[in-house]
């Protein structure tokens, strides 16, 4: 899939598909789709032997079709066998379904929120072999105070992590941001939260393979300016409640450009990301990798004339990150291109894939 059209200079878009470990960049029609690994592995062309066809797509929100009374839907994707499979009505008093993630062992989690009272809930379910919803039930522990975004499920399926924020004006997060990370035990419902001072945001929440370490970006946003962006790794079994207590894996150097996407890899020590630079004549997109304690490594750059920019950046990879809603450096979509705006975004993860 290649998309090329004229856009304004900084109009790159990042599409996060099932599992963000490999970055496949589409940059003008003359360049094909390639897998660009953050660890400097040679690029490989994506072909049918590397691509798994999804069996089902589960969608929430506007992507669920907009039909009255529908909470989420299941479809068969693809041109050769499209079609509606199942639809689920909302349970009583749960609000709007806003995010959905697939987890290990065929389990899905759907997050819903309502404004009065301001709270969110998680429900779990599975799909039968023919794509019908089964076993829909609330996660133990009851409602989570505030809105929920950036849902990530641990590889062992025992925990979920997400950002929270108080409501303001319906289902919009408070204009004055404060980063809060919550981890819930999906069996017992027990929750633990970590936070940072006001005027901070959290995003790109993802678990390491050890199902104990959570990676995330943490940034200060005084007066709407993103500062002190860092990728951190938090030991969720260690004492403490300060998000700044997570060890720093990566801080972009001063000349790195504008960071629109950066995340920890499943090993809990390395990661990869996307940066942008512009001068009077040229826009440059940089794909980079990093290792804890080492300098940033540029793995690929793409250049184009100002005002003519390709739209496609596809993020793919292994199942560990497949369980995470990597939707930007602010989990609530207020920094979709690496620039913070107090206006609530809509870049939530509304589609989950079953293979």
Residue frames as qw, qx, qy, qz and C-alpha x, y, z in Angstrom:
[[0.000, 0.889, 0.458, 0.000, 0.00, 0.00, 0.00],
 [0.431, -0.049, 0.045, 0.900, 1.53, 3.28, -1.11],
 [0.055, 0.897, 0.436, -0.047, -0.03, 6.69, -0.66],
 [0.435, -0.112, 0.103, 0.887, 1.49, 9.85, -2.14],
 [0.101, 0.836, 0.459, 0.282, -0.09, 13.25, -2.33],
 [0.240, 0.480, -0.166, 0.827, 0.72, 16.91, -1.80],
 [0.520, -0.697, -0.476, 0.133, 0.41, 18.06, 1.78],
 [0.137, -0.954, 0.169, -0.206, 1.53, 20.89, 3.99],
 [0.347, 0.642, -0.640, 0.239, 5.20, 20.65, 5.04],
 [0.128, -0.347, 0.815, -0.446, 4.78, 18.96, 8.42],
 [0.766, -0.026, 0.065, -0.639, 1.89, 16.68, 7.59],
 [0.327, 0.221, -0.919, -0.004, 3.43, 13.25, 8.16],
 [0.784, -0.306, 0.052, -0.538, 1.05, 10.71, 9.59],
 [0.011, 0.345, -0.925, 0.161, 1.93, 7.62, 11.64],
 [0.818, -0.109, -0.253, -0.506, -0.22, 4.55, 11.29],
 [0.206, -0.407, 0.839, -0.297, 0.18, 2.04, 14.05],
 [0.779, -0.001, -0.484, -0.398, -0.93, -1.43, 13.04],
 [0.874, -0.337, -0.336, -0.094, -0.78, -4.60, 15.05],
 [0.822, -0.483, -0.031, 0.301, 2.67, -4.63, 16.54],
 [0.260, 0.948, -0.156, 0.099, 5.19, -1.82, 16.44],
 [0.707, -0.495, 0.338, 0.375, 8.67, -3.31, 16.34],
 [0.514, 0.112, 0.510, 0.681, 9.39, -2.92, 12.65],
 [0.205, 0.701, 0.113, -0.674, 8.93, 0.44, 10.97],
 [0.518, 0.324, 0.633, 0.476, 7.89, 0.17, 7.33],
 [0.020, 0.624, 0.042, -0.780, 8.15, 3.53, 5.61],
 [0.508, 0.572, 0.563, 0.313, 6.40, 4.50, 2.42],
 [0.161, -0.698, 0.047, 0.696, 8.02, 7.59, 0.99],
 [0.367, 0.545, -0.330, -0.678, 6.73, 8.61, -2.47],
 [0.907, 0.260, 0.113, -0.312, 5.48, 6.22, -5.10],
 [0.597, 0.611, -0.519, 0.031, 8.98, 5.39, -6.30],
 [0.014, 0.409, -0.827, 0.385, 9.93, 3.72, -3.01],
 [0.666, -0.222, -0.653, -0.284, 8.37, 0.39, -2.09],
 [0.688, -0.637, 0.087, -0.336, 7.39, -0.89, 1.32],
 [0.590, 0.337, -0.651, 0.338, 10.37, -2.08, 3.36],
 [0.734, -0.631, -0.247, 0.046, 10.86, -3.31, 6.89],
 [0.300, 0.675, -0.378, 0.559, 13.34, -1.08, 8.70],
 [0.761, -0.452, -0.427, 0.184, 14.51, -2.60, 11.93],
 [0.218, -0.953, 0.116, -0.174, 15.68, -0.27, 14.68],
 [0.725, -0.548, 0.361, 0.211, 18.67, -2.49, 15.50],
 [0.104, 0.695, -0.548, -0.454, 20.29, -1.89, 12.08],
 [0.632, 0.111, 0.761, 0.097, 19.14, -5.25, 10.68],
 [0.070, -0.095, 0.579, 0.807, 19.26, -5.02, 6.88],
 [0.543, 0.255, 0.113, -0.792, 16.00, -3.93, 5.29],
 [0.242, 0.116, 0.946, 0.180, 13.76, -6.68, 3.92],
 [0.358, -0.080, -0.394, -0.843, 10.89, -6.37, 1.46],
 [0.521, 0.073, 0.639, -0.561, 7.54, -7.25, 2.96],
 [0.394, 0.109, -0.724, -0.556, 5.94, -10.06, 0.99],
 [0.768, -0.258, -0.272, -0.519, 3.19, -12.62, 1.43],
 [0.748, -0.044, -0.615, 0.246, 5.44, -14.95, 3.45],
 [0.281, 0.055, -0.498, 0.818, 5.93, -12.28, 6.14],
 [0.356, -0.162, 0.049, -0.919, 2.38, -10.92, 6.33],
 [0.038, 0.242, 0.945, -0.217, -0.30, -12.67, 8.38],
 [0.259, -0.383, -0.471, -0.752, -3.80, -12.10, 7.10],
 [0.286, -0.090, 0.565, -0.769, -6.11, -11.03, 9.93],
 [0.064, -0.321, -0.938, -0.110, -9.06, -13.33, 10.52],
 [0.158, -0.806, -0.566, -0.071, -11.20, -10.70, 12.23],
 [0.167, 0.320, -0.166, 0.918, -11.24, -6.99, 13.08],
 [0.301, -0.671, -0.641, 0.221, -12.98, -5.80, 16.24],
 [0.188, 0.384, 0.080, 0.900, -13.91, -2.11, 16.15],
 [0.207, -0.630, -0.597, 0.450, -15.30, 0.38, 18.66],
 [0.043, -0.563, -0.056, 0.824, -16.54, 3.96, 18.54],
 [0.480, 0.617, -0.117, -0.612, -17.12, 5.55, 15.15],
 [0.191, 0.398, -0.840, -0.317, -15.30, 2.61, 13.56],
 [0.286, 0.127, 0.921, -0.231, -18.05, 0.30, 14.83],
 [0.104, 0.405, 0.771, 0.481, -20.39, 1.65, 12.18],
 [0.120, -0.070, 0.114, -0.984, -22.14, 4.35, 14.13],
 [0.461, -0.375, -0.678, -0.432, -25.31, 2.26, 14.55],
 [0.463, -0.541, 0.226, -0.665, -27.48, 3.07, 17.56],
 [0.869, -0.350, 0.194, -0.292, -27.00, 0.67, 20.44],
 [0.910, 0.255, -0.230, 0.234, -23.80, -0.91, 19.08],
 [0.549, -0.788, 0.230, 0.158, -20.90, -1.02, 21.54],
 [0.103, -0.579, 0.693, 0.417, -18.44, -2.82, 19.29],
 [0.861, 0.389, 0.007, -0.326, -18.53, -5.00, 16.18],
 [0.565, -0.310, 0.700, 0.307, -16.62, -7.90, 14.62],
 [0.660, 0.655, -0.103, -0.354, -15.91, -8.01, 10.89],
 [0.836, 0.021, 0.380, 0.394, -13.96, -10.17, 8.49],
 [0.019, 0.794, -0.232, -0.562, -11.43, -7.85, 6.80],
 [0.327, -0.225, 0.746, 0.536, -10.17, -8.00, 3.25],
 [0.441, 0.321, -0.290, -0.786, -11.65, -7.64, -0.20],
 [0.367, 0.098, -0.875, -0.302, -11.99, -11.36, -0.86],
 [0.454, -0.410, -0.791, 0.002, -14.13, -12.15, 2.20],
 [0.066, -0.234, 0.303, -0.922, -15.43, -9.01, 3.87],
 [0.503, -0.443, -0.601, -0.435, -18.48, -9.02, 6.05],
 [0.438, -0.520, 0.320, -0.660, -20.18, -8.36, 9.31],
 [0.465, 0.026, -0.875, 0.129, -19.88, -11.15, 11.90],
 [0.442, -0.546, -0.665, 0.252, -21.17, -9.95, 15.27],
 [0.030, -0.604, 0.061, -0.794, -22.25, -6.84, 17.20],
 [0.438, -0.318, -0.704, 0.460, -22.40, -6.26, 20.95],
 [0.228, -0.828, -0.252, -0.446, -24.74, -3.94, 22.79],
 [0.132, 0.507, -0.527, 0.669, -23.28, -1.98, 25.73],
 [0.437, -0.365, -0.764, 0.303, -23.77, -3.39, 29.22],
 [0.235, -0.892, -0.355, -0.148, -25.72, -1.09, 31.57],
 [0.333, -0.939, 0.053, 0.059, -23.98, 2.08, 32.82],
 [0.793, -0.190, 0.236, 0.529, -20.62, 1.59, 31.11],
 [0.047, 0.808, -0.158, -0.566, -20.56, 4.49, 28.69],
 [0.654, 0.696, -0.206, -0.214, -18.91, 4.69, 25.27],
 [0.899, -0.099, 0.256, 0.340, -16.43, 2.03, 24.12],
 [0.122, 0.958, -0.182, -0.184, -13.32, 4.03, 23.24],
 [0.139, 0.650, -0.740, -0.104, -10.30, 1.72, 22.96],
 [0.975, -0.041, 0.133, -0.173, -9.79, -1.96, 22.28],
 [0.082, 0.662, -0.742, -0.067, -6.69, -4.17, 22.34],
 [0.932, 0.047, -0.344, -0.106, -6.01, -7.80, 21.57],
 [0.402, -0.696, 0.565, -0.189, -4.05, -9.66, 24.22],
 [0.120, 0.348, -0.927, -0.070, -2.24, -12.98, 24.53],
 [0.173, 0.130, 0.953, -0.210, -4.20, -16.21, 24.42],
 [0.045, -0.430, -0.728, -0.532, -6.92, -14.74, 22.23],
 [0.184, -0.693, -0.571, 0.400, -8.27, -12.41, 24.91],
 [0.176, 0.580, 0.215, 0.766, -9.44, -8.87, 24.13],
 [0.215, -0.506, -0.496, 0.672, -9.86, -5.88, 26.43],
 [0.091, 0.664, 0.404, 0.623, -12.28, -3.06, 25.64],
 [0.242, -0.254, -0.408, 0.843, -12.13, 0.23, 27.56],
 [0.056, -0.713, -0.544, -0.438, -15.23, 2.35, 27.96],
 [0.214, -0.105, -0.346, 0.907, -15.76, 5.77, 29.56],
 [0.095, -0.775, -0.557, -0.283, -18.63, 8.00, 30.61],
 [0.172, 0.493, -0.149, 0.840, -18.69, 11.60, 31.77],
 [0.443, -0.412, 0.255, -0.754, -21.35, 11.43, 34.52],
 [0.448, -0.831, 0.236, 0.231, -19.83, 10.21, 36.72],
 [0.402, 0.761, -0.501, -0.084, -16.38, 10.55, 35.15],
 [0.650, -0.367, 0.662, -0.059, -15.15, 6.96, 35.12],
 [0.527, 0.452, -0.630, -0.349, -13.83, 4.19, 32.88],
 [0.828, -0.183, 0.478, -0.229, -14.22, 0.42, 32.88],
 [0.161, 0.435, -0.829, -0.314, -12.47, -2.55, 31.31],
 [0.887, 0.073, 0.276, -0.362, -14.25, -5.61, 29.96],
 [0.146, -0.412, 0.851, 0.290, -12.64, -8.79, 28.67],
 [0.847, 0.296, 0.230, -0.378, -13.89, -11.26, 26.07],
 [0.378, -0.252, 0.788, 0.416, -12.80, -13.81, 23.48],
 [0.589, 0.379, -0.291, -0.652, -13.86, -14.71, 19.96],
 [0.858, 0.053, 0.501, -0.097, -15.10, -18.11, 18.89],
 [0.515, -0.110, 0.643, 0.557, -13.51, -19.76, 15.86],
 [0.292, 0.587, 0.609, 0.446, -16.19, -18.20, 13.68],
 [0.211, 0.310, 0.007, 0.927, -15.70, -14.72, 15.16],
 [0.438, -0.700, -0.379, -0.418, -18.54, -14.41, 17.63],
 [0.066, -0.573, 0.479, -0.661, -18.03, -12.70, 20.98],
 [0.784, -0.342, -0.516, -0.053, -18.01, -14.99, 24.00],
 [0.674, -0.324, -0.423, 0.511, -17.32, -14.60, 27.72],
 [0.098, 0.628, -0.009, 0.772, -17.83, -10.83, 27.88],
 [0.614, -0.642, -0.423, 0.180, -17.33, -9.78, 31.52],
 [0.054, -0.954, 0.162, -0.248, -16.05, -6.77, 33.48],
 [0.562, 0.316, -0.570, 0.509, -12.50, -6.82, 34.80],
 [0.589, -0.583, -0.496, 0.259, -12.43, -7.12, 38.59],
 [0.412, -0.170, -0.193, 0.874, -11.92, -3.98, 40.63],
 [0.108, 0.811, 0.492, -0.298, -14.81, -1.86, 39.39],
 [0.382, 0.888, 0.155, 0.204, -14.66, 1.52, 37.69],
 [0.609, -0.038, -0.050, 0.791, -11.44, 3.47, 37.22],
 [0.029, -0.845, -0.263, 0.465, -11.83, 7.13, 38.25],
 [0.031, 0.698, -0.321, -0.639, -11.42, 9.40, 35.21],
 [0.753, 0.573, -0.169, -0.275, -10.79, 8.73, 31.53],
 [0.755, -0.283, 0.547, 0.224, -8.57, 5.90, 30.28],
 [0.630, 0.743, -0.175, -0.145, -6.24, 5.83, 27.25],
 [0.233, 0.685, -0.689, 0.043, -3.09, 4.13, 25.94],
 [0.894, -0.245, 0.262, -0.270, -4.17, 0.62, 26.95],
 [0.400, 0.532, -0.746, -0.013, -1.40, -2.01, 27.03],
 [0.936, -0.256, 0.028, -0.240, -1.66, -5.69, 28.04],
 [0.325, -0.640, 0.694, 0.057, 1.28, -7.58, 29.52],
 [0.454, 0.356, -0.749, -0.326, 2.64, -10.52, 27.47],
 [0.080, -0.016, -0.971, 0.226, 1.61, -12.97, 30.17],
 [0.338, -0.459, -0.604, -0.557, -1.93, -11.60, 30.08],
 [0.458, -0.454, -0.667, 0.374, -2.04, -10.92, 33.80],
 [0.189, -0.602, -0.246, 0.736, -1.86, -7.12, 33.88],
 [0.359, 0.735, 0.375, 0.436, -2.94, -4.06, 31.92],
 [0.349, -0.394, -0.115, 0.842, -1.42, -0.58, 32.00],
 [0.198, 0.726, 0.484, 0.447, -2.97, 2.71, 30.89],
 [0.146, 0.123, -0.172, 0.966, -2.96, 6.48, 31.36],
 [0.126, -0.707, -0.691, 0.078, -5.77, 8.22, 33.23],
 [0.112, 0.145, -0.009, 0.983, -7.04, 11.80, 33.35],
 [0.183, 0.472, 0.619, -0.600, -9.99, 13.60, 34.92],
 [0.302, 0.621, 0.640, 0.338, -12.90, 14.63, 32.68],
 [0.027, -0.486, -0.102, 0.868, -13.48, 18.14, 31.47],
 [0.441, 0.418, -0.208, -0.766, -16.33, 19.04, 29.14],
 [0.911, 0.203, -0.106, -0.343, -17.79, 15.61, 28.59],
 [0.964, -0.096, 0.149, 0.199, -15.34, 12.90, 27.53],
 [0.481, 0.733, -0.249, 0.411, -12.38, 15.25, 27.08],
 [0.709, -0.250, -0.388, 0.534, -9.41, 15.10, 29.48],
 [0.270, -0.878, -0.179, 0.353, -8.69, 18.08, 31.73],
 [0.454, 0.863, -0.064, 0.210, -6.98, 20.96, 29.93],
 [0.147, -0.798, 0.551, -0.193, -4.25, 21.09, 32.58],
 [0.878, 0.137, -0.453, -0.070, -2.49, 17.76, 32.02],
 [0.392, -0.624, 0.636, -0.230, -0.84, 15.56, 34.61],
 [0.570, 0.285, -0.752, -0.168, 0.73, 12.25, 33.68],
 [0.640, -0.293, 0.567, -0.429, -0.72, 9.27, 35.56],
 [0.492, 0.239, -0.805, -0.231, 0.05, 5.60, 34.84],
 [0.717, -0.247, 0.420, -0.498, -2.11, 2.85, 36.32],
 [0.329, 0.225, -0.906, -0.144, -1.42, -0.89, 36.33],
 [0.749, -0.178, 0.214, -0.601, -4.26, -3.28, 37.12],
 [0.189, -0.162, 0.968, -0.012, -4.07, -6.97, 37.99],
 [0.510, 0.010, -0.471, -0.720, -6.64, -8.47, 35.62],
 [0.491, -0.194, -0.849, 0.023, -7.35, -11.34, 38.00],
 [0.322, -0.426, -0.642, 0.550, -7.78, -9.57, 41.33],
 [0.045, 0.876, 0.367, 0.311, -8.57, -6.06, 40.12],
 [0.517, -0.683, -0.070, 0.511, -5.88, -4.54, 42.34],
 [0.452, 0.811, 0.094, 0.359, -4.52, -1.27, 40.94],
 [0.570, -0.505, -0.003, 0.648, -1.31, 0.69, 41.46],
 [0.367, 0.890, 0.193, 0.189, -0.71, 4.19, 40.10],
 [0.566, -0.246, 0.058, 0.785, 2.34, 6.35, 39.42],
 [0.225, 0.922, 0.311, 0.049, 2.19, 10.05, 38.58],
 [0.519, 0.130, 0.021, 0.844, 4.26, 13.13, 37.74],
 [0.037, -0.441, -0.279, 0.852, 3.82, 16.85, 38.49],
 [0.446, 0.750, 0.391, -0.292, 1.24, 18.95, 36.65],
 [0.394, 0.818, -0.265, -0.323, 1.89, 20.01, 33.06],
 [0.178, -0.397, 0.876, 0.208, 3.22, 16.59, 32.11],
 [0.825, 0.258, -0.114, -0.489, 2.03, 13.97, 29.64],
 [0.475, -0.289, 0.829, 0.061, 2.60, 10.24, 29.22],
 [0.765, 0.449, -0.116, -0.446, 2.36, 8.11, 26.09],
 [0.607, 0.449, -0.650, -0.079, 3.66, 5.10, 24.11],
 [0.596, -0.417, 0.573, -0.377, 2.88, 2.77, 27.04],
 [0.809, 0.287, -0.483, -0.175, 4.20, -0.74, 26.35],
 [0.818, -0.483, 0.302, -0.077, 5.24, -3.81, 28.34],
 [0.119, 0.594, -0.787, -0.118, 8.58, -5.56, 28.09],
 [0.687, 0.071, -0.689, -0.221, 8.70, -9.32, 27.58],
 [0.243, 0.075, -0.823, 0.508, 9.26, -9.86, 31.30],
 [0.386, -0.616, -0.589, -0.354, 5.67, -8.68, 31.99],
 [0.524, -0.597, -0.373, 0.480, 7.08, -6.59, 34.84],
 [0.290, -0.322, 0.117, 0.894, 8.70, -3.60, 33.11],
 [0.338, 0.813, 0.473, -0.023, 6.54, -0.89, 31.52],
 [0.406, -0.021, 0.228, 0.885, 8.04, 1.54, 29.03],
 [0.118, 0.871, 0.473, -0.054, 6.58, 4.97, 28.35],
 [0.352, 0.425, 0.022, 0.833, 7.40, 8.47, 27.19],
 [0.313, -0.765, -0.429, 0.364, 7.21, 11.24, 29.77],
 [0.348, 0.419, 0.160, 0.823, 7.30, 14.91, 28.79],
 [0.090, -0.541, -0.389, 0.740, 6.81, 18.28, 30.42],
 [0.233, 0.577, 0.553, 0.554, 4.43, 20.64, 28.60],
 [0.163, -0.583, -0.308, 0.734, 4.77, 24.07, 30.21],
 [0.258, 0.614, -0.048, -0.744, 2.76, 26.61, 28.22],
 [0.824, 0.476, 0.170, -0.257, 2.03, 23.93, 25.64],
 [0.394, 0.723, -0.566, -0.053, 5.69, 23.38, 24.69],
 [0.985, -0.123, -0.118, 0.029, 7.02, 19.82, 24.83],
 [0.088, 0.778, -0.563, 0.264, 10.21, 19.67, 26.88],
 [0.300, -0.454, 0.794, -0.273, 12.38, 17.06, 28.55],
 [0.902, 0.144, -0.165, -0.373, 10.94, 14.21, 26.49],
 [0.074, -0.478, 0.871, -0.085, 12.37, 10.89, 27.64],
 [0.816, -0.051, -0.501, -0.284, 11.64, 7.20, 27.19],
 [0.289, -0.498, 0.670, -0.468, 11.62, 5.53, 30.59],
 [0.650, -0.050, -0.749, -0.122, 11.34, 1.96, 31.87],
 [0.468, -0.485, 0.353, -0.650, 9.49, 1.39, 35.14],
 [0.286, 0.026, -0.945, 0.155, 9.82, -1.69, 37.33],
 [0.531, -0.439, -0.248, -0.681, 6.19, -2.12, 38.35],
 [0.801, -0.355, -0.475, 0.083, 7.12, -4.47, 41.20],
 [0.456, 0.094, -0.374, 0.802, 9.44, -1.93, 42.86],
 [0.176, -0.705, -0.528, 0.441, 8.20, 0.48, 45.56],
 [0.139, -0.290, 0.121, 0.939, 7.35, 4.08, 44.74],
 [0.360, 0.700, 0.603, -0.131, 4.71, 6.08, 42.89],
 [0.038, 0.788, -0.180, -0.588, 6.81, 8.61, 40.92],
 [0.816, 0.551, 0.172, 0.026, 6.85, 8.23, 37.14],
 [0.268, 0.870, -0.400, 0.107, 10.21, 9.99, 37.08],
 [0.593, -0.515, 0.614, -0.072, 11.58, 7.04, 39.02],
 [0.916, 0.321, 0.235, 0.048, 11.60, 4.94, 35.86],
 [0.546, -0.412, 0.393, 0.615, 15.11, 4.62, 34.48],
 [0.376, 0.764, -0.136, -0.507, 15.87, 6.73, 31.41],
 [0.800, 0.147, 0.512, 0.278, 16.40, 4.70, 28.25],
 [0.459, 0.361, 0.389, 0.713, 16.55, 7.61, 25.81],
 [0.017, 0.810, 0.206, -0.549, 16.59, 11.40, 25.70],
 [0.641, 0.651, 0.255, 0.317, 16.67, 12.92, 22.21],
 [0.504, -0.194, 0.030, 0.841, 19.71, 15.10, 21.57],
 [0.090, 0.644, 0.167, -0.741, 19.15, 18.78, 20.91],
 [0.219, 0.432, -0.506, -0.713, 19.60, 18.32, 17.16],
 [0.316, 0.122, 0.941, 0.025, 17.31, 15.27, 16.87],
 [0.228, -0.196, -0.527, -0.795, 14.41, 17.24, 15.38],
 [0.601, -0.174, 0.186, -0.758, 10.75, 16.90, 16.29],
 [0.020, -0.064, 0.995, -0.077, 9.96, 13.47, 17.76],
 [0.619, -0.074, -0.185, -0.760, 6.54, 12.18, 16.71],
 [0.952, -0.146, -0.156, -0.218, 6.95, 8.53, 17.76],
 [0.271, 0.520, -0.751, 0.304, 9.39, 6.76, 20.07],
 [0.855, -0.349, 0.008, -0.383, 8.96, 3.63, 22.15],
 [0.389, -0.505, 0.765, -0.093, 10.73, 0.99, 24.19],
 [0.601, 0.231, -0.701, -0.307, 11.34, -2.36, 22.51],
 [0.869, -0.336, -0.247, -0.267, 10.30, -5.66, 24.18],
 [0.738, 0.081, -0.485, 0.462, 13.78, -6.24, 25.64],
 [0.461, -0.839, -0.264, 0.121, 13.31, -3.26, 28.01],
 [0.553, -0.505, 0.166, 0.642, 16.67, -1.72, 27.03],
 [0.243, -0.030, 0.507, 0.826, 16.42, -0.64, 23.40],
 [0.344, 0.678, 0.509, -0.403, 13.85, 1.13, 21.25],
 [0.343, 0.221, 0.554, 0.725, 13.14, 2.99, 18.04],
 [0.108, 0.720, 0.406, -0.552, 11.35, 6.08, 16.82],
 [0.420, 0.614, 0.451, 0.493, 10.58, 8.67, 14.22],
 [0.234, -0.639, -0.115, 0.724, 11.82, 12.28, 14.01],
 [0.451, 0.750, 0.389, 0.286, 11.32, 15.16, 11.57],
 [0.334, -0.491, 0.075, 0.801, 13.45, 18.09, 10.48],
 [0.436, 0.776, 0.417, 0.184, 12.71, 20.89, 8.03],
 [0.310, -0.359, 0.118, 0.873, 14.58, 23.73, 6.39],
 [0.317, 0.521, -0.018, -0.792, 13.46, 26.23, 3.76],
 [0.479, 0.383, -0.570, -0.548, 13.58, 23.69, 0.94],
 [0.530, 0.112, -0.837, -0.083, 13.47, 20.19, 2.40],
 [0.754, -0.424, 0.210, -0.455, 11.54, 18.01, 4.84],
 [0.385, 0.363, -0.842, 0.108, 13.52, 15.14, 6.35],
 [0.851, -0.370, 0.027, -0.372, 12.07, 12.14, 8.17],
 [0.176, 0.531, -0.796, 0.231, 14.46, 10.13, 10.31],
 [0.915, -0.275, -0.228, -0.188, 13.95, 6.58, 11.54],
 [0.124, 0.640, -0.643, 0.402, 16.23, 5.88, 14.49],
 [0.824, -0.295, -0.482, 0.040, 17.07, 3.33, 17.15],
 [0.133, -0.739, 0.446, -0.487, 18.50, 3.64, 20.63],
 [0.758, -0.146, -0.595, 0.223, 20.06, 1.55, 23.38],
 [0.527, -0.839, -0.135, 0.003, 20.09, 2.51, 27.04],
 [0.570, -0.676, 0.216, 0.414, 23.18, 4.59, 27.82],
 [0.533, -0.004, 0.512, 0.673, 24.26, 4.95, 24.18],
 [0.134, 0.362, -0.146, -0.911, 23.78, 7.71, 21.57],
 [0.681, 0.499, 0.296, -0.447, 20.84, 7.75, 19.18],
 [0.386, -0.144, 0.761, 0.501, 21.41, 5.70, 15.99],
 [0.529, 0.500, -0.084, -0.681, 19.96, 6.91, 12.70],
 [0.590, 0.014, 0.797, 0.133, 18.90, 3.87, 10.65],
 [0.362, 0.454, 0.641, 0.501, 17.21, 5.56, 7.70],
 [0.056, 0.519, 0.139, -0.841, 16.40, 9.05, 6.41],
 [0.365, 0.559, 0.659, 0.346, 13.93, 10.19, 3.75],
 [0.091, -0.405, -0.010, 0.910, 13.88, 13.63, 2.17],
 [0.298, 0.635, 0.649, 0.295, 11.32, 15.45, 0.08],
 [0.130, 0.345, 0.105, 0.924, 10.72, 18.98, -1.12],
 [0.126, 0.198, 0.527, -0.817, 8.77, 21.21, 1.22],
 [0.544, 0.264, 0.078, -0.793, 5.02, 20.78, 0.71],
 [0.789, 0.211, -0.464, -0.344, 5.22, 17.38, -1.04],
 [0.229, -0.409, 0.802, -0.370, 5.19, 14.75, 1.65],
 [0.498, -0.079, -0.833, -0.227, 4.24, 11.09, 1.63],
 [0.591, -0.475, 0.085, -0.646, 1.55, 10.12, 4.12],
 [0.935, -0.160, -0.262, -0.177, 2.40, 6.54, 4.97],
 [0.074, 0.502, -0.789, 0.347, 4.39, 5.25, 7.92],
 [0.860, -0.221, -0.318, -0.331, 3.30, 1.76, 8.87],
 [0.197, -0.557, 0.716, -0.373, 4.36, 0.26, 12.18],
 [0.914, -0.024, -0.314, -0.254, 4.51, -3.52, 12.41],
 [0.117, 0.571, -0.751, 0.310, 6.31, -6.16, 14.44],
 [0.343, -0.004, -0.928, 0.146, 6.12, -8.84, 17.13],
 [0.459, -0.567, -0.635, -0.256, 3.29, -9.82, 19.44],
 [0.423, -0.366, -0.483, 0.674, 4.69, -8.13, 22.56],
 [0.002, 0.212, 0.008, -0.977, 4.00, -4.66, 21.19],
 [0.238, -0.307, -0.728, -0.565, 0.89, -5.92, 19.41],
 [0.374, -0.578, -0.708, 0.157, -0.82, -5.72, 22.79],
 [0.265, -0.468, -0.233, 0.810, -0.14, -1.98, 23.21],
 [0.278, 0.874, 0.388, 0.084, -1.98, 1.12, 21.99],
 [0.504, -0.281, 0.130, 0.806, 1.05, 3.07, 20.79],
 [0.251, 0.796, 0.502, 0.226, -0.80, 6.20, 19.74],
 [0.238, 0.798, -0.039, 0.552, 1.73, 8.97, 20.36],
 [0.391, 0.178, -0.544, 0.721, 3.72, 10.72, 23.05],
 [0.367, -0.082, 0.417, -0.827, 0.44, 11.68, 24.70],
 [0.123, 0.166, 0.978, -0.002, -1.93, 8.75, 25.26],
 [0.273, 0.641, 0.568, -0.438, -4.94, 11.06, 24.91],
 [0.525, 0.535, 0.502, 0.433, -3.99, 12.19, 21.42],
 [0.042, -0.968, -0.127, 0.210, -3.01, 15.75, 22.31],
 [0.151, -0.733, 0.508, 0.426, 0.36, 15.49, 20.53],
 [0.891, 0.327, 0.306, -0.076, -0.34, 13.57, 17.29],
 [0.709, 0.620, -0.089, 0.324, 2.68, 15.00, 15.43],
 [0.674, -0.074, -0.296, 0.673, 4.96, 15.67, 18.36],
 [0.011, 0.318, -0.075, 0.945, 3.39, 19.08, 19.06],
 [0.102, -0.375, -0.815, 0.430, 1.23, 19.45, 22.16],
 [0.258, -0.340, -0.241, -0.872, -2.21, 21.02, 22.02],
 [0.263, -0.002, 0.696, -0.668, -4.61, 21.19, 24.96],
 [0.708, 0.182, -0.133, -0.669, -7.38, 20.36, 22.50],
 [0.704, -0.137, 0.683, -0.141, -8.30, 16.72, 22.90],
 [0.239, 0.374, -0.734, -0.513, -7.28, 14.53, 20.01],
 [0.869, 0.070, 0.141, -0.469, -9.00, 11.43, 18.70],
 [0.509, 0.500, -0.697, -0.071, -6.04, 9.19, 17.94],
 [0.643, -0.320, 0.597, -0.358, -7.30, 6.34, 20.12],
 [0.044, 0.225, -0.941, -0.249, -6.90, 2.66, 19.28],
 [0.652, 0.149, 0.232, -0.706, -10.35, 1.74, 18.02],
 [0.855, 0.303, -0.324, -0.269, -9.45, -1.39, 16.04],
 [0.482, -0.481, 0.731, -0.048, -8.03, -4.70, 17.29],
 [0.609, 0.402, -0.586, -0.352, -6.95, -7.62, 15.11],
 [0.803, -0.224, 0.528, -0.163, -7.43, -11.36, 15.57],
 [0.299, 0.539, -0.713, -0.335, -5.06, -13.58, 13.57]]
